[in-house]
Each structure stands twice: as structure tokens, then as C-alpha cells.
Amino acid sequence: MTIGLTPYLQFPGTARQALEFYHSALGGELEMMTFAQGMGAEDETKDLIMHGSLFIDRGVHLMAADAPPGMTSVLGTVSLSNSAPDDAEHSTLEQWWAKLSEGAEITEPLAKSPWGDTFGMLTDKFGVPWMVNASR
């Protein structure tokens, strides 16, 4: 049996902008549903994202929503890593890093790590921490 783990981020009203940015940076298929579409909301939540889903090549799936007023947003670390050395995957991770770096705070530049992989950490312009590890 294969089990997939999917990061699910809750934003403080910026899910649409974040998902559109991730879509432009990582590619894939983006779907979003507002609270008005999903629950018929007609209040201040109507244009907020109730459910967002970004299906990216290579089995990566990122989900996000806006936390309704009164709820805390949760922005956990997202980790992208290839498990086997593959030049194409390594190149893809480096390209994703470059795009995610736009407006980001770089915590650890993408460089060769002590364990031999290429590794970097950043916090993107939406406040989401990312770790990227590319095996060689």
C-alpha cells in the first residue's frame, strides 16, 4: 500500500495569492473553491479560499485554505526532496528553489551540504518555511 502525505497550509486571508504564486513557481494543476462556492457564505468569508489544491508533477500535492475569522492560520514547513539521485529531478528542485526564492528570506542558501546533497531553506513571501534537498 502506498501512503501519500500532503502538506495543508492555512493562511490568514492570503491563500489565493499564495496558491497562485506556488502554481506559477511549481507548475501543476490548481483548483480553488471559495466559502461562497462551497458553503453559500455571504459574509466576510465569501471570497476566502475554503479549499485549494495544487497537484504538481512527481506526486507532489499541496493543499491550502484561508482560516476563517477567529481561527488561527497554520503555516508549517514544506519539504521538497528527491530520494534518488536523478539529474532531471535535481534540476527541477533547483528551478523550484529559484522561483520560490522570489521575495523570500533565505535561511540557508541552496548549496552542497555536509551530507553531500544540495540543501537550502527559505521562508517565502507568504511566511511559509520551505526546505529543499536534492540528492546527487
Residue pairs with C-beta under 8 A, 6 or more apart in sequence:
4 59
4 61
6 61
6 62
6 63
7 62
7 63
7 76
7 78
8 63
8 64
8 65
9 15
9 18
9 62
9 63
9 64
9 65
9 74
9 75
9 76
9 78
9 128
10 64
10 65
10 66
10 67
10 71
10 72
10 73
10 74
10 75
11 18
11 49
11 64
11 65
11 66
11 67
11 73
11 75
11 126
12 66
12 67
12 73
13 48
13 66
14 66
14 126
15 32
15 48
15 49
15 52
15 64
15 65
15 66
16 32
16 49
16 52
16 66
17 126
18 64
18 124
18 126
18 128
19 30
19 32
19 49
19 52
19 54
19 62
19 64
20 30
21 102
21 124
21 125
21 126
22 54
22 62
23 30
23 54
24 99
25 96
25 99
25 100
25 102
26 54
26 56
26 60
26 62
26 96
26 99
26 100
27 56
27 57
28 54
28 55
28 56
28 57
28 60
29 54
29 55
30 52
30 53
30 54
31 52
31 53
31 54
32 49
32 51
32 52
32 53
33 49
33 50
33 51
33 52
34 41
34 46
34 47
34 48
34 49
34 50
35 41
35 45
35 46
35 47
35 48
35 49
35 50
35 68
36 42
36 46
36 47
37 50
38 50
38 51
39 50
44 69
45 66
45 68
45 69
48 65
48 66
48 68
49 64
49 65
49 66
50 65
50 66
51 63
51 65
52 63
52 64
52 65
53 61
53 62
53 63
54 61
54 62
54 63
54 64
55 61
56 62
57 92
58 89
58 92
60 80
62 78
66 73
67 73
67 74
75 126
75 127
75 128
75 129
76 128
76 129
77 128
77 129
77 130
77 131
78 128
78 129
78 130
78 131
79 130
79 131
79 132
79 133
80 93
80 96
80 130
80 131
80 132
80 133
81 93
81 131
81 132
81 133
81 134
81 135
82 89
82 90
82 93
82 133
82 134
82 135
83 135
84 135
85 135
85 136
86 135
89 134
90 118
90 134
90 135
90 136
93 118
93 132
93 133
93 134
94 110
94 118
94 134
96 132
97 110
97 120
97 122
97 132
100 122
100 124
100 130
100 132
101 122
102 125
103 124
103 125
104 122
104 123
104 124
104 125
104 130
105 122
105 123
106 120
106 121
106 122
107 121
107 122
107 123
107 129
108 119
108 120
108 121
108 122
109 120
110 118
110 119
110 120
110 132
111 118
111 119
111 120
112 118
112 119
113 119
113 133
116 136
117 133
117 134
117 135
117 136
118 132
118 133
118 134
118 136
119 131
119 132
119 133
119 134
120 131
120 132
121 129
121 130
121 131
121 132
122 129
122 130
123 129
123 130
124 130
